[in-house]
């Protein structure tokens, strides 16, 4: 039986892959970048740079670990035979990247037997790299992160995001309208990974969103957890497409109760 790789070794490889992709995305970004395709809706864009970034990340990972599994947002998929799977979002915040806004990131998580044990969220345009290993803590550019007690609900700065599907956005707006009067303010930056990392780093007190995918949050959720942030879903479930909620205690429970009451009874597919 093969020995599971050390999280630190997986983190080192993820860092090198994320940095290579970051250099590519910054240095090779064309001045006249165009939308190559759309995904879930006409406003949910895929660019050639998304695909190029994912190809570069996967090539870097497979050069050293060819038998690992891969799950990538832009279609990379392999089952693997080692128990290790890499979860890759080549540009989390593609619309921001398309418009030249700096809030986007290359997100890479390493799972061992289904559990994330190492992760990188690299934001080249911001000059920041968030990292974590399971049991080894979370860091921002090498600086340890540790959150204390969560803010009171009424004083909480809460990050959120919205679907690209118009019918989903309408319902999310209804939820946001009920949350906004009960908290300090809401923020919408356009990158789920950076929003989660922002909670780990104390830039937000909490984050919630419905409709994210595993590759959006896998890496950043480990960063948040290792910084002492509670991450979960609705009514005791783990985080999922139904809901990702992150906050330090006791804010987590207070915000969850508010969201649970505000959530529409039905949600369109």
C-alpha positions in Angstrom: 0.0 0.0 0.0 1.4 3.4 -1.0 1.9 6.0 1.7 -0.3 9.2 1.4 1.8 12.2 0.3 2.6 14.8 3.0 0.3 17.8 2.8 3.3 20.1 2.7 4.6 18.3 -0.5 1.2 18.7 -2.1 1.1 22.4 -1.1 4.6 22.9 -2.7 3.4 21.5 -6.0 0.1 23.4 -5.9 2.1 26.6 -5.2 4.3 26.1 -8.2 1.4 25.4 -10.4 -0.6 28.4 -9.2 2.3 30.7 -9.6 3.0 29.5 -13.2 -0.7 30.0 -14.1 -0.6 33.4 -12.4 2.4 34.5 -14.5 0.7 33.3 -17.6 -2.5 35.2 -16.9 -0.7 38.4 -16.1 2.0 38.3 -18.8 0.0 36.8 -21.6 -3.3 38.6 -21.2 -4.1 40.2 -24.5 -5.1 43.8 -24.7 -8.2 43.0 -26.6 -9.3 40.0 -24.5 -12.6 38.7 -25.9 -15.2 36.3 -24.5 -14.6 32.9 -26.0 -17.9 31.3 -24.8 -20.5 31.3 -22.1 -21.4 28.7 -19.6 -24.6 28.8 -17.6 -25.9 32.1 -19.1 -24.8 34.8 -21.5 -23.2 36.7 -18.6 -21.2 33.7 -17.3 -18.1 33.9 -19.5 -15.3 31.6 -20.4 -12.2 33.0 -21.9 -9.3 31.4 -23.8 -7.2 32.4 -20.8 -9.4 30.3 -18.5 -8.7 27.3 -20.6 -5.0 28.1 -21.0 -4.6 28.5 -17.3 -6.2 25.2 -16.5 -4.1 23.4 -19.1 -1.0 24.9 -17.6 -2.0 23.9 -14.1 -2.9 20.4 -15.0 0.3 20.0 -17.1 2.4 21.1 -14.1 0.6 18.8 -11.7 0.8 15.8 -14.0 4.5 16.3 -14.7 5.2 15.2 -11.1 2.1 13.2 -10.2 0.7 11.7 -13.4 -1.5 9.2 -11.7 -3.5 11.6 -9.6 -7.1 12.5 -10.2 -8.2 16.0 -11.5 -11.4 18.0 -11.4 -11.2 21.3 -13.3 -13.8 23.9 -13.9 -13.1 24.1 -17.6 -13.4 20.3 -18.2 -10.2 18.6 -17.0 -11.3 15.3 -15.4 -9.4 12.2 -14.4 -10.2 9.5 -11.8 -6.7 8.7 -10.8 -5.3 5.8 -8.9 -3.4 7.3 -6.0 -6.2 8.6 -3.8 -5.1 12.2 -4.5 -7.4 14.5 -6.6 -6.6 18.1 -7.6 -9.5 20.5 -7.7 -8.7 23.4 -10.0 -10.4 26.7 -10.7 -8.1 28.4 -13.2 -9.6 31.8 -12.8 -12.0 32.3 -9.9 -13.5 35.7 -10.8 -13.4 35.4 -14.6 -15.6 38.5 -15.2 -13.3 40.6 -13.0 -10.3 39.3 -15.0 -12.1 40.1 -18.3 -12.8 43.7 -17.1 -9.3 44.2 -15.7 -10.4 44.2 -12.1 -7.8 42.8 -9.7 -10.1 40.5 -7.6 -9.5 37.1 -9.3 -7.5 34.1 -8.3 -6.0 30.8 -9.3 -7.5 28.2 -6.9 -6.0 24.7 -6.4 -7.0 22.2 -3.7 -5.4 18.8 -3.1 -7.7 16.1 -1.8 -6.6 12.8 -0.3 -9.3 10.2 -0.1 -11.9 13.0 -0.6 -10.6 15.4 2.0 -8.9 18.6 1.2 -5.4 18.6 2.9 -3.6 21.4 1.1 -4.7 24.4 -0.8 -3.6 27.6 -2.6 -5.5 30.7 -3.6 -3.2 32.9 -5.6 -4.3 36.4 -6.5 -1.5 37.8 -8.8 -3.1 41.1 -9.5 -3.3 41.8 -5.8 0.1 40.4 -5.1 -1.2 37.9 -2.5 -1.1 34.2 -2.0 -3.3 32.4 0.6 -2.2 28.9 1.6 -3.3 26.2 4.0 -2.5 22.6 5.0 -4.8 20.4 7.1 -3.6 20.7 10.7 -0.8 23.0 9.6 -2.7 26.3 9.7 -3.5 29.0 7.2 -1.2 31.7 5.9 -1.3 34.9 3.8 2.1 35.4 2.1 3.7 33.3 4.8 2.0 35.2 7.7 -0.1 33.0 10.0 -3.8 33.7 10.1 -6.0 33.1 13.2 -9.5 34.5 13.7 -10.9 35.3 17.1 -14.5 35.6 18.2 -16.9 36.6 15.5 -18.5 40.0 15.4 -22.1 40.6 16.6 -24.6 40.2 13.7 -25.5 43.9 13.7 -21.8 44.9 13.3 -20.8 42.2 10.8 -19.4 43.1 7.4 -20.8 40.2 5.2 -19.5 39.2 1.8 -21.8 37.5 -0.7 -22.1 36.6 -4.4 -24.8 36.1 -7.0 -25.6 33.6 -9.6 -25.2 34.3 -13.3 -28.8 32.9 -13.8 -31.3 35.8 -13.8 -34.0 33.7 -12.0 -31.6 32.8 -9.3 -30.3 36.3 -8.9 -33.8 37.6 -8.3 -34.2 35.2 -5.4 -30.7 36.0 -4.1 -31.6 39.7 -4.2 -34.7 38.9 -2.0 -32.4 37.2 0.6 -29.9 40.0 0.5 -32.7 42.6 1.0 -33.6 40.8 4.3 -30.0 40.4 5.4 -28.8 44.0 4.7 -30.8 45.8 7.4 -29.6 43.3 10.0 -25.8 43.6 9.4 -23.2 46.4 9.1 -23.1 46.1 5.3 -22.8 43.7 2.4 -19.9 43.4 0.0 -19.8 41.8 -3.5 -16.3 41.3 -4.9 -17.0 38.7 -7.6 -14.7 35.8 -6.4 -16.0 33.2 -4.0 -12.4 32.0 -3.2 -11.2 35.5 -2.3 -14.4 36.2 -0.3 -13.7 33.1 1.8 -10.1 33.9 2.2 -11.2 37.4 3.2 -13.0 36.0 6.2 -9.9 34.1 7.2 -7.9 37.3 7.0 -10.4 39.5 8.9 -11.4 41.5 5.8 -15.0 40.3 6.2 -16.7 39.0 9.2 -18.7 36.4 7.2 -19.5 35.1 3.7 -22.5 33.4 2.3 -23.5 32.3 -1.2 -25.8 29.9 -3.0 -24.9 28.3 -6.3 -21.1 27.9 -5.9 -19.3 24.8 -7.3 -16.8 22.6 -5.5 -13.9 24.2 -7.5 -15.0 27.7 -6.4 -14.6 27.0 -2.7 -12.6 23.8 -2.1 -9.2 25.5 -1.6 -10.4 28.6 0.2 -12.6 26.7 2.6 -9.5 25.0 4.0 -7.8 28.4 4.3 -10.8 29.6 6.3 -11.1 26.5 8.5 -7.4 26.5 9.3 -7.7 30.1 10.3 -10.4 29.2 12.9 -13.4 30.1 10.7 -16.5 27.8 10.8 -17.6 26.7 7.3 -20.8 24.9 6.6 -24.1 24.7 4.8 -27.7 25.0 5.5 -29.2 23.4 8.6 -26.1 21.4 9.7 -25.2 20.2 6.2 -21.7 20.6 4.9 -21.1 23.4 2.4 -22.5 22.7 -1.0 -24.2 24.4 -4.0 -27.2 24.9 -1.7 -25.2 27.2 0.6 -21.7 28.1 1.7 -21.6 30.0 4.9 -18.4 31.0 6.7 -18.0 33.0 9.9 -16.4 32.7 13.3 -18.6 31.6 16.2 -21.0 32.8 17.4 -21.7 34.9 14.3 -22.1 31.7 12.2 -25.2 30.6 14.1 -26.8 34.1 14.1 -26.3 34.6 10.4 -27.4 31.0 9.7 -30.7 31.7 11.5 -31.2 34.9 9.5 -30.5 33.1 6.2 -32.7 30.1 7.1 -35.6 32.4 7.7 -35.0 34.5 4.6 -34.4 31.6 2.2 -37.3 31.1 -0.3 -39.2 27.8 0.2 -38.5 26.8 -3.4 -35.6 27.4 -5.6 -35.7 26.9 -9.4 -33.4 24.3 -11.0 
